[in-house]
Amino acid sequence: MDFIKALRTVYRTSLPHQSPIYRFLTPGLCKVSSRTRYVSITASSASPATEPKPEVLKSQSDAKRRRPLSKEQKQFLDSALRVNQAGELAATLIYTAQTPPLVKAHPHLRPLMTHMYSQEAGHFSTFNSFLARHRIRPTAMYPVWKIAATALGWSTAMMGREAAMACTEAVETEIGGHYNGQVRILLEWMRETEENGEEVGEELKELVKCLKRIRDEELEHLDTAVEHDAKEAGGYGLLTNVVRAGCRGAIWISQKI
């Protein structure tokens, strides 16, 4: 027995473990080593690659709820976007009707009229997209507003440059205030939503951003009209009051119909 132990010691230290002689002389040792296994233990049944990281779980638990719009809020937005689209249609038609007579009498105004028309056309396209996206019907007064806007633009242009600019001042005063009121309401919605720990929708943020930009461009037109002698128009007070009253009436009707 001592001889066998000594022999095993010799071969264990002097022979390669994988050699045939080693396996023949020390079968017991080979049998034990061939059964050795290593087991990896994880705390989850998921693989390390798919197991959620702690920071991901935290961000998911901290995510804010998103509350859908109420019926009243949807009705307000439908009405507001319908009015905005009708107003921008009217603005493009006013400039379209004003431009030929004005540019004929005052060629230097062509770049200015083109610039203001291009901005109004962009506004009109923006609200067309909002109406199509949310399936909001345009106002039923569309044909009436087209005729009225064209008539207003042509008649004020025929009255002269100052009258045309006074028309722009009056229209943009009403429209700028109209957009400003919408922005205030939507910002109040956003404030209440955040105070309730809820998430403000991306579409609402986009709408507020668009309204602010369009409002600022409309007020830019107002300033431009004043700089081009709008207040020098004959019957300035009467003209601007009539135009502003017409705008308010058109806004009210378009909200309802």
C-alpha positions as CSV (number, residue, x, y, z in Angstrom):
1,M,0.0,0.0,0.0
2,D,2.9,2.4,0.9
3,F,4.4,1.6,-2.5
4,I,1.2,2.5,-4.3
5,K,1.0,5.8,-2.5
6,A,4.5,6.6,-3.3
7,L,4.0,5.7,-7.0
8,R,1.0,8.0,-7.2
9,T,3.0,10.8,-5.7
10,V,5.7,10.4,-8.3
11,Y,3.4,10.3,-11.3
12,R,1.3,13.2,-9.9
13,T,4.3,15.5,-9.8
14,S,6.2,14.3,-12.8
15,L,3.7,13.3,-15.5
16,P,1.3,15.6,-17.4
17,H,-2.2,15.1,-16.2
18,Q,-3.6,14.5,-19.7
19,S,-1.1,11.8,-20.7
20,P,-2.3,8.2,-21.2
21,I,0.2,6.9,-18.7
22,Y,-1.0,9.2,-16.0
23,R,-4.7,8.2,-16.6
24,F,-3.7,4.5,-16.5
25,L,-1.7,4.6,-13.4
26,T,-4.0,7.0,-11.4
27,P,-7.5,6.3,-12.5
28,G,-9.0,7.4,-9.2
29,L,-7.5,10.8,-9.3
30,C,-8.6,11.3,-13.0
31,K,-12.1,10.2,-12.1
32,V,-12.4,12.8,-9.4
33,S,-10.9,15.6,-11.5
34,S,-13.1,14.8,-14.5
35,R,-16.3,15.3,-12.4
36,T,-15.3,18.7,-11.1
37,R,-17.9,21.4,-12.0
38,Y,-18.2,25.1,-11.4
39,V,-21.7,26.7,-11.0
40,S,-22.4,30.4,-11.4
41,I,-25.2,31.7,-9.1
42,T,-27.1,34.9,-9.9
43,A,-29.7,36.7,-7.8
44,S,-32.2,36.9,-10.7
45,S,-33.6,34.4,-13.2
46,A,-33.0,37.0,-15.9
47,S,-29.7,37.0,-17.7
48,P,-27.2,39.8,-16.8
49,A,-27.7,41.3,-20.3
50,T,-31.5,41.7,-19.9
51,E,-31.8,42.3,-16.1
52,P,-33.0,45.9,-15.5
53,K,-30.4,48.2,-14.0
54,P,-31.2,49.9,-10.7
55,E,-31.2,53.4,-12.4
56,V,-33.8,52.2,-15.0
57,L,-36.1,50.9,-12.3
58,K,-35.8,54.2,-10.4
59,S,-36.6,56.2,-13.5
60,Q,-39.6,54.0,-14.2
61,S,-40.9,54.5,-10.7
62,D,-40.4,58.3,-10.9
63,A,-42.3,58.6,-14.3
64,K,-45.1,61.1,-14.2
65,R,-48.7,60.2,-15.2
66,R,-50.1,61.9,-18.3
67,R,-53.7,63.0,-17.9
68,P,-55.9,63.1,-21.0
69,L,-57.6,66.4,-21.9
70,S,-61.1,67.0,-20.4
71,K,-64.1,67.4,-22.7
72,E,-64.1,71.2,-22.1
73,Q,-60.4,71.4,-22.9
74,K,-60.9,69.5,-26.2
75,Q,-63.8,71.8,-27.1
76,F,-61.7,74.8,-26.4
77,L,-58.9,73.6,-28.6
78,D,-61.2,72.6,-31.4
79,S,-62.7,76.1,-31.4
80,A,-59.4,77.9,-31.0
81,L,-57.7,76.0,-33.9
82,R,-60.7,76.5,-36.1
83,V,-60.7,80.2,-35.5
84,N,-57.0,80.5,-36.0
85,Q,-57.1,78.7,-39.3
86,A,-59.9,81.0,-40.5
87,G,-58.0,84.1,-39.4
88,E,-54.9,83.1,-41.2
89,L,-56.8,82.4,-44.3
90,A,-58.3,85.9,-44.1
91,A,-54.8,87.4,-43.6
92,T,-53.4,85.8,-46.7
93,L,-56.4,87.0,-48.7
94,I,-56.1,90.6,-47.4
95,Y,-52.4,90.7,-48.4
96,T,-53.1,89.1,-51.7
97,A,-55.8,91.7,-52.5
98,Q,-53.7,94.7,-51.2
99,T,-50.4,93.9,-52.9
100,P,-51.1,94.7,-56.6
101,P,-52.5,98.2,-56.0
102,L,-50.0,99.0,-53.4
103,V,-47.0,97.8,-55.3
104,K,-48.2,99.5,-58.5
105,A,-48.3,102.9,-56.6
106,H,-45.3,102.2,-54.3
107,P,-42.9,99.7,-55.9
108,H,-40.6,99.8,-52.9
109,L,-43.2,98.1,-50.8
110,R,-43.0,94.8,-52.8
111,P,-40.4,93.1,-50.5
112,L,-42.3,94.1,-47.4
113,M,-45.7,92.8,-48.7
114,T,-44.1,89.6,-49.9
115,H,-42.5,89.1,-46.5
116,M,-45.7,89.6,-44.6
117,Y,-47.7,87.4,-47.0
118,S,-45.1,84.6,-46.7
119,Q,-45.4,84.6,-43.0
120,E,-49.2,84.6,-43.1
121,A,-49.1,81.7,-45.6
122,G,-46.8,79.8,-43.2
123,H,-49.2,80.4,-40.3
124,F,-52.1,79.2,-42.5
125,S,-50.2,76.0,-43.4
126,T,-49.4,75.4,-39.7
127,F,-53.1,75.5,-38.6
128,N,-54.1,73.4,-41.6
129,S,-51.8,70.7,-40.3
130,F,-53.2,71.0,-36.8
131,L,-56.8,70.7,-38.1
132,A,-55.9,67.7,-40.3
133,R,-54.0,65.9,-37.5
134,H,-56.8,66.3,-35.0
135,R,-59.7,66.0,-37.5
136,I,-61.2,69.3,-36.7
137,R,-63.6,70.7,-39.2
138,P,-63.0,74.2,-40.6
139,T,-65.6,76.9,-40.0
140,A,-68.7,76.8,-42.1
141,M,-68.2,80.5,-42.8
142,Y,-65.2,79.8,-45.0
143,P,-66.8,81.2,-48.2
144,V,-68.1,84.3,-46.5
145,W,-64.7,85.1,-44.9
146,K,-62.9,84.6,-48.2
147,I,-65.1,87.3,-49.9
148,A,-65.0,89.6,-46.9
149,A,-61.2,89.4,-46.5
150,T,-60.6,90.0,-50.2
151,A,-63.0,93.0,-50.2
152,L,-61.3,94.5,-47.1
153,G,-57.8,94.1,-48.6
154,W,-58.7,95.6,-52.0
155,S,-60.8,98.5,-50.6
156,T,-58.2,99.6,-48.1
157,A,-55.4,99.4,-50.7
158,M,-57.4,101.6,-53.1
159,M,-57.8,104.1,-50.3
160,G,-54.1,104.5,-50.2
161,R,-50.9,103.2,-48.5
162,E,-51.8,104.7,-45.1
163,A,-55.3,103.1,-45.1
164,A,-53.8,99.7,-46.1
165,M,-51.4,99.9,-43.2
166,A,-54.1,101.0,-40.8
167,C,-56.1,97.9,-41.8
168,T,-53.0,95.8,-41.0
169,E,-52.6,97.5,-37.7
170,A,-56.2,96.9,-36.7
171,V,-56.3,93.3,-37.8
172,E,-53.0,92.5,-36.1
173,T,-54.0,94.2,-32.9
174,E,-57.0,91.9,-32.6
175,I,-55.2,88.8,-33.7
176,G,-52.2,89.4,-31.5
177,G,-54.5,89.8,-28.5
178,H,-56.4,86.7,-29.5
179,Y,-53.3,84.5,-29.7
180,N,-52.0,86.0,-26.4
181,G,-55.2,84.9,-24.7
182,Q,-54.9,81.4,-26.0
183,V,-51.3,81.2,-24.8
184,R,-52.3,82.3,-21.3
185,I,-54.9,79.6,-21.1
186,L,-52.7,76.9,-22.3
187,L,-49.8,77.9,-19.9
188,E,-52.3,77.8,-17.1
189,W,-53.2,74.2,-18.1
190,M,-49.6,73.3,-18.1
191,R,-49.0,74.8,-14.7
192,E,-51.9,72.9,-13.2
193,T,-50.8,69.7,-14.8
194,E,-47.3,70.0,-13.3
195,E,-48.6,71.0,-9.9
196,N,-50.6,67.7,-9.9
197,G,-47.4,65.7,-10.5
198,E,-48.5,64.9,-14.1
199,E,-46.7,65.1,-17.3
200,V,-47.4,67.8,-19.9
201,G,-48.0,66.2,-23.4
202,E,-45.6,67.0,-26.2
203,E,-48.4,68.1,-28.5
204,L,-49.5,70.7,-26.0
205,K,-46.0,72.0,-25.7
206,E,-45.6,72.2,-29.5
207,L,-48.9,74.1,-29.8
208,V,-47.9,76.7,-27.2
209,K,-44.5,77.1,-28.9
210,C,-46.2,77.6,-32.3
211,L,-48.8,80.1,-30.9
212,K,-46.0,82.2,-29.3
213,R,-44.0,82.3,-32.5
214,I,-47.1,83.2,-34.6
215,R,-48.2,85.8,-32.1
216,D,-44.8,87.5,-32.2
217,E,-44.8,87.6,-36.0
218,E,-48.3,89.1,-36.0
219,L,-47.2,91.8,-33.6
220,E,-44.2,92.4,-35.8
221,H,-46.7,93.2,-38.7
222,L,-48.5,95.6,-36.4
223,D,-45.3,97.5,-35.6
224,T,-44.4,97.5,-39.3
225,A,-47.7,99.0,-40.2
226,V,-47.3,101.8,-37.6
227,E,-43.8,102.5,-38.9
228,H,-45.3,102.9,-42.4
229,D,-47.7,105.7,-41.4
230,A,-50.8,103.7,-40.5
231,K,-51.9,106.4,-38.1
232,E,-51.8,109.0,-40.9
233,A,-54.7,107.4,-42.7
234,G,-57.7,109.5,-43.3
235,G,-60.5,108.6,-40.9
236,Y,-58.0,106.5,-39.0
237,G,-60.1,106.1,-35.8
238,L,-63.2,105.1,-37.7
239,L,-61.4,102.8,-40.1
240,T,-59.5,100.9,-37.4
241,N,-62.6,100.6,-35.1
242,V,-64.7,99.2,-37.9
243,V,-62.0,96.7,-38.9
244,R,-61.4,95.6,-35.3
245,A,-65.1,95.2,-34.7
246,G,-65.3,93.0,-37.8
247,C,-62.4,90.9,-36.6
248,R,-64.1,90.3,-33.2
249,G,-67.3,89.4,-34.9
250,A,-65.6,87.0,-37.2
251,I,-63.8,85.3,-34.3
252,W,-67.0,84.9,-32.3
253,I,-68.9,83.4,-35.2
254,S,-66.1,81.1,-36.2
255,Q,-66.0,79.7,-32.7
256,K,-69.7,78.8,-32.9
257,I,-70.0,77.7,-36.5
